[in-house]
Amino acid sequence: MEKCPKCGAVSIASILFGYPSMSEDLQDDLDSGMVVLGGCVIRPDFEPDRHCNECFYEWETDDPDHGEYVGYDEEEEE
């Protein structure tokens, strides 16, 4: 079972980049936390494909230490 390299959580999502064609299946995957949308801008120096639903760390499967926390503002969650 895949775990977050930072917090150890098992709630991991795949990151889907680009402009997706929405479908009921994709919406179900988004709602369940299996997939998150990564946006349309892909950086050449960082191509994460995994997202932790607990601590919001994103990383590359081949290099889990090469990652970053995405910019969720904790104040917005209150």
Secondary structure as GFF3:
##gff-version 3
##sequence-region A 1 78
A	DSSP	beta_strand	12	17	.	.	.	ID=ss1
A	DSSP	alpha_helix	24	32	.	.	.	ID=ss2
A	DSSP	beta_strand	35	39	.	.	.	ID=ss3
A	DSSP	beta_strand	50	52	.	.	.	ID=ss4
A	DSSP	beta_strand	57	60	.	.	.	ID=ss5
A	DSSP	beta_strand	63	69	.	.	.	ID=ss6
A	DSSP	alpha_helix	74	77	.	.	.	ID=ss7
###
